[in-house]
Amino acid sequence: MRSIGEMARDSGLGVSTLRFYDRAGVLAPARVDPVSGYRWYAEEQVAEARLLARLRRAAMPLADIRLVLAGWSNEDTDLVRGLLQTHLRRLERGLSDARSEFSTLRSLLDHRENPMALPRDTAGTARLTVPAPALAAALDAVRFAVGTDPELPMLHGVLFDVEGDGLRVVATDRYRMAVARVGTAGYGGPRVRALVPAPLTDAMRALLGGGGPAELALDGTRAALETVDRRTAGQCLDHDFPDYRRLVRLPAGRRAVVDAPAFREAVRTGPVRTGEARGEDGVPHGLSVLRAADDGTVTLCDDGEDDPDNVAVNRAFLLDALAAGARDRLVLEFGSPTAPLAVRRLDDEETFSLLMPVRLEN
């Protein structure tokens, strides 16, 4: 007999997923301890669980999965082949429909300006003075969220957005976004934006070790930073960056103040769940499932502690956001389970991170 943990390891299905399929009557354990409720699986069930994992990866509906498993165990090949073929045709129709919709969207993009994108500033130059420590802290607060997906080069840098007496730096990789604001002096002209590539951003950060002012120059195509004795400059990315101002307009949610170091350690060592989303290596993301109580406490939920208001986020991303918050106390702001989780500073509401929630397997 195999424990549920051993079954999860050998089948590719998470522990919470195995429990879900037991409750759904799809894959029941061979034995359940009458006292502890602990599930045990027979050796021959491993192959069935691996089949179930393949059907899940192929996005087969639960009703069809039930029949495939029943037909498989009875060696009813006609039923199984028919169900597989039906699902394949369903996927092909869905892909055909998606291709048609994408073709229409590309045509629309070719004929009109994308309202979700910020236009590149090719005219006008912003020259401003920024406190070096403040700019260093702002870059540290957003650098972790810079994208690396080769298909999305417009996310490979940090947006420098100058307006009025402030500079906002923004980064996103679709799954998380970080925003920080720095007060500036010496510029009062129109809004200027520049998408600074990650290597140039890192070179700028390396110059900001001192405590004096830094001179920043942006013209949309080039960016330069100069301190007392050093200077770095380079070309900006020739891409449109998403309009982050629309993406950060979130409805008010429940707020909880946490001891950041203690909470980060609790996340690092606490329970981990598995979600549908997968990383570039194909491995499912480890998730932290959070529950915000009415009294302002935040709980890390283990398997079986299911609640419709729980919020699941990528654990590694959450650890990054907590570290980038750079404060002993941070605010976690919860909306709905499908709304981003905000990580904010108590003393600076304009520096924050947003983490997209992840759907739990069950």
C-alpha positions as CSV (number, residue, x, y, z in Angstrom):
1,M,0.0,0.0,0.0
2,R,1.1,3.5,-0.7
3,S,0.5,6.6,1.4
4,I,-1.2,9.6,-0.2
5,G,2.1,11.4,-0.2
6,E,3.8,8.5,-2.0
7,M,0.9,8.3,-4.4
8,A,1.3,12.0,-5.2
9,R,5.0,11.7,-5.8
10,D,4.6,8.7,-8.1
11,S,1.6,9.8,-10.1
12,G,2.2,13.5,-10.6
13,L,-1.1,14.4,-8.9
14,G,-0.9,16.7,-5.8
15,V,-2.1,15.6,-2.5
16,S,-5.0,18.1,-2.5
17,T,-5.9,16.8,-6.0
18,L,-6.0,13.2,-4.9
19,R,-8.3,14.2,-2.1
20,F,-10.5,16.1,-4.5
21,Y,-10.8,13.1,-6.9
22,D,-11.6,10.9,-3.9
23,R,-14.4,13.2,-2.9
24,A,-15.6,13.4,-6.5
25,G,-15.7,9.6,-6.7
26,V,-13.2,9.4,-9.5
27,L,-10.2,7.8,-7.8
28,A,-11.0,6.4,-4.4
29,P,-8.2,5.0,-2.3
30,A,-8.1,1.3,-1.7
31,R,-8.3,1.8,2.0
32,V,-9.2,4.6,4.4
33,D,-8.1,4.3,8.0
34,P,-11.4,4.4,10.0
35,V,-9.8,6.3,12.9
36,S,-7.4,8.8,11.3
37,G,-9.1,9.0,7.9
38,Y,-5.7,8.6,6.2
39,R,-5.9,7.3,2.7
40,W,-3.9,4.4,1.3
41,Y,-3.6,3.4,-2.3
42,A,-2.9,0.0,-3.9
43,E,0.1,-0.6,-6.2
44,E,-2.1,-1.1,-9.2
45,Q,-3.8,2.3,-8.7
46,V,-0.5,4.1,-9.6
47,A,-1.1,3.5,-13.4
48,E,-4.7,4.7,-13.1
49,A,-3.6,7.8,-11.3
50,R,-1.0,8.5,-14.0
51,L,-3.7,8.1,-16.7
52,L,-5.8,10.5,-14.7
53,A,-2.9,13.0,-14.6
54,R,-2.6,12.8,-18.4
55,L,-6.3,13.3,-19.0
56,R,-6.2,16.4,-16.7
57,R,-3.2,17.8,-18.6
58,A,-5.3,17.4,-21.8
59,A,-8.1,19.4,-20.2
60,M,-10.7,16.6,-20.5
61,P,-13.9,17.3,-18.6
62,L,-14.5,15.4,-15.3
63,A,-17.5,13.6,-16.7
64,D,-15.5,12.1,-19.5
65,I,-12.6,11.3,-17.2
66,R,-14.9,9.1,-15.2
67,L,-16.0,7.1,-18.3
68,V,-12.4,6.8,-19.6
69,L,-11.2,5.4,-16.3
70,A,-14.2,3.0,-16.1
71,G,-13.7,1.9,-19.7
72,W,-9.9,1.5,-19.1
73,S,-10.4,-0.7,-16.1
74,N,-12.8,-2.9,-18.1
75,E,-10.6,-3.0,-21.2
76,D,-13.5,-1.3,-23.1
77,T,-11.3,0.1,-25.8
78,D,-14.1,1.2,-28.1
79,L,-15.5,3.5,-25.3
80,V,-12.1,4.9,-24.4
81,R,-11.1,5.5,-28.1
82,G,-14.4,7.2,-28.7
83,L,-14.1,9.5,-25.7
84,L,-10.5,10.4,-26.6
85,Q,-11.5,11.2,-30.2
86,T,-14.5,13.2,-29.1
87,H,-12.3,15.3,-26.8
88,L,-9.6,15.8,-29.5
89,R,-12.3,17.1,-31.9
90,R,-13.5,19.4,-29.1
91,L,-10.0,20.8,-28.6
92,E,-9.4,21.2,-32.4
93,R,-12.7,23.2,-32.7
94,G,-11.6,25.3,-29.7
95,L,-8.2,25.9,-31.3
96,S,-9.9,26.8,-34.7
97,D,-12.2,29.3,-32.9
98,A,-9.3,30.8,-31.0
99,R,-7.3,31.2,-34.2
100,S,-10.2,33.0,-35.9
101,E,-10.6,35.3,-32.9
102,F,-6.9,36.0,-32.8
103,S,-6.8,36.8,-36.5
104,T,-9.6,39.3,-36.0
105,L,-7.8,40.9,-33.1
106,R,-4.6,41.2,-35.1
107,S,-6.6,43.0,-37.9
108,L,-8.0,45.4,-35.3
109,L,-4.6,46.1,-33.9
110,D,-3.3,46.8,-37.5
111,H,-6.0,49.5,-38.0
112,R,-6.2,51.2,-34.7
113,E,-4.1,52.3,-31.8
114,N,-4.0,50.0,-28.8
115,P,-5.7,52.0,-25.9
116,M,-4.1,49.7,-23.3
117,A,-0.6,50.8,-24.2
118,L,1.3,53.9,-23.4
119,P,2.6,55.6,-26.5
120,R,6.4,55.9,-26.7
121,D,7.7,59.4,-26.2
122,T,9.9,60.3,-29.1
123,A,10.0,64.0,-28.4
124,G,10.8,65.9,-25.3
125,T,13.5,65.3,-22.7
126,A,13.2,65.2,-19.0
127,R,16.3,66.2,-16.9
128,L,15.8,65.9,-13.2
129,T,17.5,65.4,-9.9
130,V,16.7,62.4,-7.7
131,P,18.0,61.5,-4.3
132,A,20.3,58.5,-4.9
133,P,19.1,56.5,-1.9
134,A,15.5,57.0,-2.8
135,L,16.0,55.9,-6.4
136,A,18.0,52.9,-5.3
137,A,15.2,51.9,-2.9
138,A,12.6,52.3,-5.7
139,L,14.6,50.2,-8.2
140,D,15.1,47.5,-5.5
141,A,11.3,47.5,-4.9
142,V,10.4,46.8,-8.5
143,R,13.4,44.9,-10.1
144,F,12.1,41.5,-9.1
145,A,9.0,41.8,-11.3
146,V,10.8,42.4,-14.6
147,G,9.7,39.9,-17.2
148,T,12.0,37.5,-19.1
149,D,9.5,35.8,-21.5
150,P,11.2,36.0,-25.0
151,E,7.7,36.4,-26.6
152,L,7.1,39.6,-24.6
153,P,10.1,41.9,-25.0
154,M,8.1,44.9,-24.0
155,L,8.2,43.5,-20.4
156,H,12.0,43.1,-20.3
157,G,12.7,46.5,-18.6
158,V,11.6,49.0,-16.1
159,L,9.3,51.8,-17.1
160,F,10.5,55.3,-15.9
161,D,7.5,57.6,-15.9
162,V,8.2,61.2,-15.1
163,E,5.3,63.5,-14.3
164,G,5.2,66.7,-12.2
165,D,7.5,66.4,-9.3
166,G,7.6,62.6,-9.2
167,L,9.2,59.7,-10.9
168,R,7.4,56.3,-11.0
169,V,9.3,53.1,-11.8
170,V,7.2,50.1,-12.8
171,A,7.9,46.5,-13.8
172,T,5.7,43.5,-14.6
173,D,5.9,40.0,-16.0
174,R,2.1,39.6,-16.3
175,Y,1.8,37.6,-13.1
176,R,3.1,40.3,-10.8
177,M,3.6,44.0,-10.9
178,A,5.6,46.4,-8.8
179,V,5.3,50.2,-8.6
180,A,7.4,52.7,-6.7
181,R,7.5,56.5,-6.6
182,V,10.4,58.9,-6.0
183,G,10.2,62.7,-5.4
184,T,12.3,64.7,-7.9
185,A,13.4,68.2,-8.5
186,G,14.3,70.3,-11.5
187,Y,11.7,69.3,-14.0
188,G,8.2,70.6,-14.5
189,G,7.5,69.8,-18.1
190,P,5.1,67.4,-19.8
191,R,5.0,63.7,-19.0
192,V,8.0,61.7,-20.3
193,R,8.3,57.9,-20.3
194,A,11.1,55.6,-21.1
195,L,11.4,51.8,-21.0
196,V,14.8,51.1,-19.6
197,P,16.2,47.6,-20.3
198,A,17.0,45.5,-17.3
199,P,20.8,45.5,-17.8
200,L,20.8,49.3,-18.0
201,T,18.6,49.5,-14.9
202,D,21.0,47.3,-13.1
203,A,23.9,49.5,-14.2
204,M,22.1,52.5,-12.9
205,R,21.4,50.8,-9.6
206,A,25.1,50.0,-9.2
207,L,25.9,53.8,-9.3
208,L,23.5,54.6,-6.5
209,G,25.6,53.5,-3.5
210,G,26.3,57.1,-2.2
211,G,24.1,59.4,-0.4
212,G,24.1,62.4,-2.7
213,P,21.8,63.4,-5.6
214,A,21.8,61.8,-9.0
215,E,21.0,63.4,-12.3
216,L,18.6,61.5,-14.5
217,A,18.0,62.2,-18.2
218,L,15.2,60.6,-20.3
219,D,14.2,61.3,-23.8
220,G,12.2,58.2,-24.7
221,T,15.0,56.7,-26.8
222,R,17.9,57.0,-24.4
223,A,18.3,57.1,-20.7
224,A,21.3,58.3,-18.7
225,L,22.1,58.5,-15.0
226,E,25.0,60.5,-13.5
227,T,26.3,60.7,-10.0
228,V,29.1,62.7,-8.5
229,D,31.9,60.7,-10.3
230,R,30.2,58.1,-12.5
231,R,27.8,58.0,-15.4
232,T,25.9,55.3,-17.3
233,A,23.7,55.6,-20.4
234,G,22.1,53.5,-23.1
235,Q,19.3,52.9,-25.5
236,C,15.8,52.4,-24.3
237,L,13.6,49.6,-25.5
238,D,11.6,50.4,-28.6
239,H,8.3,48.9,-27.3
240,D,5.0,49.9,-25.7
241,F,4.6,49.2,-22.0
242,P,1.1,48.4,-20.7
243,D,-0.8,51.2,-19.1
244,Y,-0.1,50.3,-15.5
245,R,-2.4,53.0,-14.2
246,R,-5.4,51.0,-15.4
247,L,-4.0,47.8,-14.0
248,V,-3.6,49.1,-10.4
249,R,-7.2,50.4,-10.0
250,L,-8.4,47.8,-7.6
251,P,-11.6,47.9,-5.5
252,A,-11.0,48.3,-1.8
253,G,-10.4,45.1,0.0
254,R,-9.7,43.7,3.4
255,R,-6.4,44.9,4.9
256,A,-4.1,43.0,7.2
257,V,-0.9,44.3,8.8
258,V,1.8,41.6,9.1
259,D,5.2,41.4,10.8
260,A,7.1,41.1,7.5
261,P,10.1,39.0,8.6
262,A,8.0,36.6,10.7
263,F,5.4,36.3,7.9
264,R,8.1,35.7,5.3
265,E,9.5,32.9,7.4
266,A,6.1,31.4,7.8
267,V,5.6,31.5,4.1
268,R,9.0,30.0,3.4
269,T,8.5,27.1,5.8
270,G,4.7,26.7,5.7
271,P,2.3,24.6,3.8
272,V,2.6,24.5,0.0
273,R,-0.1,23.6,-2.4
274,T,0.0,22.8,-6.2
275,G,-1.9,24.8,-8.8
276,E,-2.8,24.4,-12.5
277,A,-0.2,27.0,-13.6
278,R,3.2,25.7,-14.5
279,G,6.6,27.4,-14.8
280,E,8.9,27.5,-17.8
281,D,10.3,24.1,-16.7
282,G,6.8,22.5,-16.8
283,V,6.7,22.0,-13.0
284,P,3.5,23.2,-11.3
285,H,4.0,26.3,-9.1
286,G,4.2,25.9,-5.4
287,L,1.4,28.0,-3.9
288,S,0.7,29.6,-0.6
289,V,-3.0,29.7,0.2
290,L,-3.9,32.7,2.4
291,R,-7.0,33.4,4.5
292,A,-7.6,36.9,5.9
293,A,-9.7,36.8,9.1
294,D,-12.1,39.5,10.2
295,D,-9.7,40.3,13.1
296,G,-6.9,41.2,10.7
297,T,-4.8,38.0,11.0
298,V,-3.6,36.1,8.0
299,T,-3.4,32.3,8.0
300,L,-1.4,30.0,5.7
301,C,-3.9,27.2,4.9
302,D,-2.9,23.5,4.6
303,D,-4.5,20.9,2.5
304,G,-8.2,20.4,3.3
305,E,-8.6,23.9,4.7
306,D,-10.7,25.0,1.7
307,D,-12.8,28.2,1.8
308,P,-14.2,30.1,-1.2
309,D,-12.5,33.3,0.1
310,N,-9.0,31.8,0.3
311,V,-6.5,33.4,-2.0
312,A,-3.7,31.3,-3.6
313,V,-0.5,33.0,-4.9
314,N,2.8,31.8,-6.2
315,R,4.9,31.2,-3.1
316,A,8.2,32.3,-4.7
317,F,6.5,35.5,-6.0
318,L,5.1,36.3,-2.5
319,L,8.5,35.8,-0.9
320,D,10.0,38.2,-3.5
321,A,7.3,40.8,-2.9
322,L,7.7,40.6,0.9
323,A,11.5,41.1,0.6
324,A,11.1,44.0,-1.9
325,G,8.7,45.6,0.6
326,A,11.8,46.3,2.7
327,R,9.8,47.1,5.9
328,D,9.3,45.3,9.2
329,R,5.6,45.8,8.8
330,L,3.6,45.5,5.6
331,V,0.0,45.6,4.6
332,L,-1.6,42.7,2.7
333,E,-4.7,43.8,0.9
334,F,-7.2,41.1,-0.1
335,G,-9.9,41.5,-2.7
336,S,-11.8,38.6,-4.1
337,P,-10.0,35.2,-4.8
338,T,-9.7,36.3,-8.4
339,A,-8.4,39.8,-7.7
340,P,-4.7,40.6,-7.3
341,L,-3.2,40.5,-3.8
342,A,-1.6,43.8,-3.0
343,V,1.5,44.1,-0.8
344,R,1.9,47.6,0.5
345,R,4.0,49.7,2.8
346,L,2.4,51.4,5.8
347,D,4.5,54.6,5.3
348,D,4.3,54.7,1.5
349,E,1.1,53.8,-0.3
350,E,2.6,54.6,-3.7
351,T,5.2,51.8,-3.4
352,F,3.5,48.4,-3.7
353,S,3.4,45.0,-5.4
354,L,0.5,43.2,-7.0
355,L,0.4,39.4,-7.3
356,M,-2.1,37.6,-9.5
357,P,-4.0,34.8,-7.8
358,V,-3.6,31.2,-9.0
359,R,-6.5,28.8,-9.5
360,L,-6.3,25.8,-7.1
361,E,-6.5,22.4,-8.7
362,N,-9.7,21.5,-6.9
